Amino acid sequence: MNPITTGQPLVSVVMPFFNAETYIEEAVASVLAQSYSNWELLFVDDGSTDSSTVIARRYVSQDPSRARYLEHDGHRNRGISASRNAGVARALGKYVAFLDADDVWMPHRLRSQIQIMEAQPEAAMIFGLSRYWYSWTGKAEDLQRDFVPDPGVQTETLYAPPELLLKLYPLGQATAPSMSNLLVRRESMKESIWFEEEFRGLYEDQAFLAKVYLQGHIFVSGECWDKYRIHPESCLSVGTETGQYDAVRSRFLKWLERYLDDRGNHDATVRAALQKAFETRSAPQEVTHFDGWLFRVVPPNMARLTSLSGRPGAIRVTIESNESHSSYDIQLNQPRLRVMANHPYRVTFEARADKPRLAYLGVAMAHEPWNGLGLYRSISLGPDWQTFDEEFTATADDENARIHFDLAGDAAAVDLSSVTLRAADGTPAPGSLQFGTLRRVTPISRMWGYDRGLPIDRYYIENYLAHQAPDIRGRVMEIEDSTYSRRFGGSRVTRSDVLHVVEGNPLATIVGDLTDAPQIPDDTFDCIVLTQTLQLIYDLRAVVRTLYRILRPGGVVLTTFPGISQNNDRDWCDNWYWSFTPLSGRRLFEEAFAPENIRIDAFGNVLSAASFLYGISAGELTREELDFNERGYEVTIGLRAQKGML
């Protein structure tokens, strides 16, 4: 094995997999798309019986210098901990990154983490935020569910042991990191930090993390680096559904107690936190995201959120099982608000309940130490809608405050509408995410909204390609990977080619530059899918000439390009040359294609454009808001150009 050397430290990517044929190709594609190139990929097969073994071996055969296939003796299934250990034992890199075969990395993941680790030589490990990814299904009901949990601890901070053991789940309340988000120094793992093989699918991550928390310094970033796929076949979903979770958690706590004893660790704060964990309920909280709300339900309670028919913007909390005596065990949160100490504010909203009941309203921190910020009171609800106007004075500065409604203790459903936080004089409170109150000079997200859900431009791009799907047929070429060709072309595609501008992408069937590609014969493709690429190429006229030349007569190029857009993306900002209007796109393609064979579709309006600049996701707007188009406010422009018949 001769991994690529670039002067940058090598990263060993360990990908364990077991019967992952549905997802593994997308996971691998996210590694290939990394803007950091000096990595090796170790596939660790945990005894798969589906086609994922063949898929992994195919990638290795395509790029044996950077990919290796490992398996246990006799192709046995030994569990994810043993598989990760096998990968780490064969790793060559200075750093080890983990990627579960059903998750996906953001393109800047490795480059950003390496920069931080090289600047933080004390850090044994780094992690950031994960996007809990429901929208991968494409179902309308899942598009509003993606969310990035608040970390619950201060970010951009280096923590000494054992701080994070006390702060993060399962001993603390803050969010534990995803395994697909971690980057670890390999020398740290060589000493004594390995995965505990008695944990085969649940709590294997927590046992490993507990060791790191106790022994190494850890840097916590506020960047979002992976998409954590939520699906019913995941270890957590299966374990919770089958009732295994409680038993495994109990086994983990007993293991941790033995581990502390064996290491002679008698830290009083650690022991107290462990004892508290033994005493508290063991079932995991269910936290869901819906239309900007975070909804927390502690078992055995059961509740769900839905839109309220006939009242736009309103939501309904249906309580299906109410066995808790703590009102905050069913809690609806509106996070990411900003308040200033000693300033007066008011929370206004409308609410009702199916029958008379009490609920509790508060404003508090959305992070440790979870303190209240000056408002917590009961409200009486009945069958008729009421308007509430509750004033309070903030007790502290907070950049991530939340309005919360505590609803356990009564089974009556609750409806809420028009919840806002304002200064006492009626002006918008700084930092509130209610539209019309976005008075800030920095965006909410610099990541296009990926850390909050599906980006608005991707919503437009995917809708456009779905509408043009009949054109995606025959021999099709796409850039970097064939995701959209496969997704929208399906069985109509007889051959799929992938173009990449430089060597090193195993998915690429053609290496070349669209401004000068003599190696691609004339009249080759029935369709070319070219999304969000033109803005990164300076010589646009040369690209259009190449596209025309390599299309077959009657062939179609489907391209999208940005109108109103962020252009500070860390991966592309150094190569972002252009933004477009529908007119400039048409004139550009008319230099090669007949005007009557060009059709422009433009998408966006003032709300979606402003939201896209802020980094708000598509799931935070309604379909009606997204699908209204107005000239002059184009976020995404789609262009179909067809080569004339001979």
C-alpha positions, 0 to 999 in steps of 0.5 A: 500500500502506497498512500498518496503523500502530499506533505499533508498528514495522512488520514486513515478513514475506517469504514466498518460495514455489515449488510450496507448495500443500500447506503455504502456507495453514498458514504464512499462518495462523500470520502471521494468528494473531500477537499482534503486529498491525503487519505486512505480508506479501510473497508472493514467487512463485518461478515456481510451477506449482501452485495456490500462486500462486492461494492467495497471490493470494487472500490478497492480494485479501482484505487488499490493505492488508497483503499484496502479491504479487511475482513475477520477470519472466516468472514465472521460477524464480530460486531462494530467494535471489533471491526473498528479495532481491526481497521485502526490496527492496520491504519497508517495515518497520523490521524484516524477518522471514522465513517459508518457506512450509512452516514455521509461526510460534508466535503470540507470535513477532513480539511477543516479538522486537520487544520484544527488538529495541527493547530491544537497539538495537545488535542487527542481528538476533535469533534463538531456538530452532526446533522440528524438526517431524515430528509434522505428519504425524499418524503415530504414529511421528512423534509422538515425533520432534519436538525443539528442538535445544540452541542450543549457545551461551549464550542471552539474550546479545548477540554481537559479530562474528565470535563466532557465525561461529566458534561456529555451524554450518557453521564451529562445532558449535552449531546454526545458526538457521532462516531462519523464526526470524530478525528483521533490521533492514532498515537493516542489510540495505540496507548490504551484507547481501543473499542470495547468488543463486548459492546457490539452495536449499542454503547460501543461508541460511548465506551470508547468516548469515555476512555478518551474523555478520561485520558485526553484533551479534546477540541470541540468545534461548532462546525457541522461535519457529517450527516447522521442518517436516521433510519429504522435499521440503525443499531440505535433504532433496532435496539430501542425498538426491541427493548435492548437499550435499557439493558445495554445502558445498564451494562455500560454503566457497570463496565464504566464503574469497573474501568474506573476501579481498574485504573484507580480513578476515584475522582469524586465528581466522576463517581457522583455523576456515575451514581446519578446515572445509575439512579436515573431512568435509562431509556433514551430521550426522543428528540425530533425537529419539526419546522424550526422546533425541537421536541423532547420526549422522555419515555415512557411518555409518547407524543408527536408534533404535526402541522395544524390544519387550517391554521398556517404556521400553527403546530399541534402536540398530540400526547399519546402516552402520559406517564410522567409526573415531570412537566418538562418530560414533554418539552417543546423548544424554540432555540437559537434566540439571543437575549441580553442581561437586564433587558426587558422582553415579552413572549407572545403566542396563541394557544389552546387545548382540547380540554382545560389544562395547565402548561408551563412557559419558560425562557432558558439556556439551550446548553449547559448549565441549562439555567432559566433566564427570568421567565417560568410560569404556568399558563391555563389553556382551554378549548378556545384560542387565547392570546398570551403576552408574558413579560420578563427581564433577562437574567443573563446574556445568552447567544442561544436561549430558547422558549420552551413549553413544558407539557407533560402531566396532562394528556390533553393535546395542545395547539400553539401559533405565532410564538415570538420573542420581542423586546418589551417595547415591541421591537424584535429581539436580537437573534430571534429566527422569526422572519422579519426579525433577522437583524444581524450582520452575519449569517445564521449558517455559513454552510448553505443551510446544510447544518439545518436541513436541505439547502434552498438551492438544492431544493430548487436543483432537485425539483428542476431535475425531477421535472427534466427527468425524461431528458436523463437517458441513454449515455449520460455524463455528470461531474464528480459522481453520478448521484443525480444521473442515477436518482433521476435517470434510473433505468433510462440511463444505459451508460453513466460517465463521471468527469473529474478535473484531476486524477484521484477520483475512483468514480471518474471514468473521464479525467479532463477539463471542460474548457479543453477536453480533446480526449472526449470524442464528438457526439458522445452523450445523450445527456450531460448533467452539469449542476452548480459548476459553471460559476467555478470556471473562468472560461465559460465560452470554452465550456459551452463549446465543449458541451455542444461538441460532445453532445450527440445530435438531439442530446440535451445538457441540463445545467443549473447555476447560481443567481443570488448566493453565498460565495464564501464556501471554504471549499470553493471560494478561491475558484468562484468566478461568477453569479448569473441572471437568466439573461446572461445564461441564455446569451452564453449558451446562444453562442453555441446552441440555437436560441429556439433550443434553449429554455430557461427556468428560474427559481426564487423570490425575495424570501427564499433568496434572503433565507438562502443568504442567511443559511436558513434551510428549505425545511424552514420555509413552506412549499408555497414560500419556496415555489413562488418565483419572482423575476429579479430574485433568482436563487437558482437558474436551470437551463436546458439546451438541446443540440440540433439534429443533423 
